[in-house]
Amino acid sequence: MIKSPTLTFDARAELLADALDKNSLPDVARALDRLSVAETMEQLERLNSIDRALAFRTLSKGRALEVFERLDALLQADLVAGLQDAQVAEVFAGLSPDDRVALLDELPASVAKRLLLGLSDKDRALTNTVLGYPQGAVGRYMSPQFVTARPWFTAAQTMARVRAQLDDAESIYTIPVVDEGRRLVGVVSLRDLLRAAESDPVASLMKDPLSAPATLDAEEAARYCADAKVLVLPIVDAETRLVGILTVDDALGILEDAESEDAARAGGAEPLRRPYLATPVRSIVRARVVWLLVLALGATLTVQVMGAFEATLAEQVVLSLFIPLLIGTGGNTGNQAATTITRALALGDVRPRDVFKVLARELRVGAWLGILLGGLGFVLASILFTVPLGLVIGLTLLGVCTMAAGVGGLMPLLGKALKVDPAVFSNPFISTFVDATGLIIYFLIASSVLGL
Amino acid sequence: MIKSPTLTFDARAELLADALDKNSLPDVARALDRLSVAETMEQLERLNSIDRALAFRTLSKGRALEVFERLDALLQADLVAGLQDAQVAEVFAGLSPDDRVALLDELPASVAKRLLLGLSDKDRALTNTVLGYPQGAVGRYMSPQFVTARPWFTAAQTMARVRAQLDDAESIYTIPVVDEGRRLVGVVSLRDLLRAAESDPVASLMKDPLSAPATLDAEEAARYCADAKVLVLPIVDAETRLVGILTVDDALGILEDAESEDAARAGGAEPLRRPYLATPVRSIVRARVVWLLVLALGATLTVQVMGAFEATLAEQVVLSLFIPLLIGTGGNTGNQAATTITRALALGDVRPRDVFKVLARELRVGAWLGILLGGLGFVLASILFTVPLGLVIGLTLLGVCTMAAGVGGLMPLLGKALKVDPAVFSNPFISTFVDATGLIIYFLIASSVLGL
C-alpha cells in the first residue's frame, strides 16, 4: 500500500523490536530510517512508552515533528515526559494551534504553562484563541489560521492574497468571504477562482456558506462537515464573525474518536484513548472495571427476582434450565434495538423528538421477532419437554422480545434527552431492567400456565 | 448550524408532513423550497419511499440532482422506482461514475442495463472502468476523472492543464504525476504549484506518492487515506499505473458505512443500509431475526448444560438464583474484550499476528477484573447467604472473567484470520461458548466446594 515497502510490516516490527531489546540506538535508528511517516507511526503505536520515547529520539528533526503531530494527544503527552525540554519546546512550537491545545489538555498544568510561555507571542496568541473555547466544542479543534476574501475583491486580488499566505493558512482550497465586520457572508472555492476571469468580483463567485458556531459540540460539527462533503467548514462566533476553520481531516479525526468511544461504550467499557498495544494493562482494567461493577450490581436485581420465585423454582426445577436462554434472548433483542437507535442518533437520522415514532416501530419489530422465535421455541420445547412448558417458553419469548425491543429503542433517546451518552445510558439499563423484567414475565406466565 | 434556518428542524418536518398528508404537491414544494440541500436530505431521509418520491418530484431540476447524488444508493434505487424514465435518465447521467456504479449495484439488472445504454459513450466508458472492479474493492469507489502532470512539465504548464480540466476533474488540489507508462511516480499539491516559480519543473515539486491498489478492500484504503490525512489517494493497478483517485469525502463515506456495519454487528444485527426512519419495519425484522435465531439456537447449549446439572440444582435451588448474574457478568466481560479488539483491528492497531500478545494481555486483564469482582461477590454473598456460597460465587467470578476476557479477545482475531467480519464471528460465539462454559465452571466449583 505504501510506495516503497522494502520489508513487510511484520519484518519491520521484528527488526525494531530486536533493536530495542538490544537497547542499541543505532540499530533502532536504522530500523526506522527506511520507513515512511505512516509506517513509523504504526510502529511507535505498538511500543510501550519507554521504548517509544527511545525510538522517537532517534528520528531526524523534521521526521520527528511530522510523526509527533500525527500521534494521539495522549501518546504525545507520554512522549513529552520522556524527552529533553529543548526537544519538547521544538516539537510543541511546530504543532498547529489546535493540535497544541489537544496536547496541553493532556499535560500536567505546570508543564503546559511552561510550554505556553516558551511560544512566540504570535503562536501563543493563536493558541489562546483556541484554548478559549470549552472542551468538546468545535472551537477547540478549529484552526485560527486561514485566508479570507472580501465580496468586492476581484478574483486576481484574492489569488494574490492566497499566494501571500500559502505557508500559514491551514487550507487554501475553500476561502471564507467576510464583510467589514468580519461576519461570514460566503465561501469561494479555489477551483472557482481559477475558473473566473481576473476581474470577476468575489461576490459573483461565492456560494452561501455552511458554518458552525464555535461552541457547537465537536462531533456534531464534524458530522455536519462530513455530510455536507465540504473540505473546510467555517467556524463563527455568536455574532457570525469568522473565528476559524474546521478542515475535513480534523473532522475525520473527531469522528474517528467519537466512533471509538461509541464502540467501547456499546461494549460496556470506557474508550482507551491510546492504541490497544500501547495501553498499559492497568488502564485497560480501569476502563472496564467500573462498568462491570455497575452491571454486576444491577444484576443483583435478578438475584432478588429469582429469590422471590424460589418456591416456584423448587417445585419445577425444569424452569431454571431455560433461564440463560430466555434472558439471553431478551438481552440480545434489547441490544439490537439500542445499537440501531444509538447509531441513528449519531448519524442524525433520528432525534429525541421522534421518541413515539421509534417506540411504535420497535414494539412492532419486537412483536414480530417474538412471534418468530416464540413459535420456534413452542415447537421445540413441546417436543423435547411438554406442551404446557412449550407454551410457557413460546409466550415468554413473545413477551420478552416485545418488551426488550421497546426498552432498547427508548433508552438511547432517553439518554440523549438527559444529555448522557446514549450508549452509556442504554447498556446497564438494558442488561438489568430487561433481565429482571424478563424473569418476572417468565415466572408469571409459568405459574399461570402450569398453575403453580 | 445552516446559514438561513428560517424554521427549526421540527417545524420544517411538520410543515412537510402536513403537506404530504394533504397530498398537495404545491404545499410540498413550498415546504422544501426554502431548505438547503442538507436540510432537504434530512427531510427526505425521514419519509417512506412513496412520500419521498412524491417530495422529490417537486424539486427543481438542479436541486433534484444535488440532492439525489448525496442520497444512499439504496434510497436512490427506491426513488428510481418512483420516477419517470426521463427524470431517471437525467439524474443518472448527472451522477459521477463511482456514484453511478453504487446505484447500479442496487438496481434490478434490467433497469441497470437500460440506464447504462442511455449514457453517452464517454460516460459509459468511465462508468465501465469503475464497474470493472470487484464489489468491496476501492476501485469501485474511485473516480476515473482526474488531472495528471508529468515530471518534466513546468509549474506553469501544469497549472494550464489544471485550468483546462476544472469542470471534469473530481479533485484538482492534489495532482498525481505519471511517467510515459502512466505509472505513478509522485504527487504535487496545488499549494506547491502556486508557491513555485512558473519555470520550476514538476519533478522538483512532487512528493513521494501514497497510493493503494484498485483491488484493495475499500475500507482499508479509506482508513489509509484518513490516517495519512491526504485529500486524494491515487489508485493504481497491478503495474502501479494510475487508474483513478479516491477523494477524502468518498473515503469518509466508506468509513461511515463500515462503522455502521460494525456497530450493527456488535449489537448482533445486520446493518440497515437505509436511514432508520426510512427503513420498512419488515427490513428491520429481517436484519435482526437471523442473528437472534443463531444466538438462541446457540443458547440451547446452556439448556443442555443446565440439564446435566439438574440434580445439583434440585439439591441446592439457591444456586439458580445467581445464574443470571454470573453469566451476565461473563457475557459483559467477553463483550468488552471483543469490542476492544474488533475496534483495534478496524483501526489497524492490532493484527492477527498479534494473537499471543492480545491473549496474554486479555488474560491478565480478565484475572484482575475477576479478582476485583470476585472479592466483592465473595463478601456480599457471604453476608447475605453463607460463606461457602460466597466462596463459590467469588471463585466462579474469577474463573468466568478470566475465561471470558481471553475468549472475547481471541474471537475477533480468529474471525479476521478466517476472513469473517470479526464482529459477526465474536458475537454468537461469546454469548454461547462463554455462557455454557461459565455455567460449567459454576457448577463444578459449586459441587466441589459445597461437596454435592
Interface residues (C-beta under 8 A of the other chain):
Chain A: M1 I2 K3 S4 F9 D10 S36 A38 M41 E42 E45 R46 R70 V162 R163 L166 D167 I172 Y173 L190 R191 L194 R195 D208 P209 L210 S211 A212 P213 L216 E220 A221 Y224 A226 D227 A228 K229 L231 V248 D249 L252 L255 E256 E259 S260 D262 A263 A264 A266 G267 G268 A269 L272 P275 Y276 L277 A278 V281 R282 I284 V285 R288 V289 W291 L292 L293 L295 A296 A299 T300 T302 V303 M306 G307 E310 L313 A314 V317 V318 S320 L321 F322 I323 P324 L325 I327 G328 T329 G331 N332 T333 N335 Q336 A338 T339 T340 I341 T342 R343 A344 L347 G348 D349 V350 R351 R353 D354 K357 V358 R361 R364 V365 W368 L369 L372 L373 L376 G377 L380 C401 S431 D435 L439
Chain B: M1 I2 K3 S4 F9 D10 S36 A38 M41 E42 E45 R46 R70 V162 R163 L166 D167 I172 Y173 L190 R191 L194 R195 D208 P209 L210 S211 A212 P213 L216 E220 A221 Y224 A226 D227 A228 K229 L231 V248 D249 L252 L255 E256 E259 S260 D262 A263 A264 A266 G267 G268 A269 L272 P275 Y276 L277 A278 V281 R282 I284 V285 R288 V289 W291 L292 L293 L295 A296 A299 T300 T302 V303 M306 G307 E310 L313 A314 V317 V318 S320 L321 F322 I323 P324 L325 I327 G328 T329 G331 N332 T333 N335 Q336 A338 T339 T340 I341 T342 R343 A344 L347 G348 D349 V350 R351 R353 D354 K357 V358 R361 R364 V365 W368 L369 L372 L373 L376 G377 L380 C401 S431 D435 L439
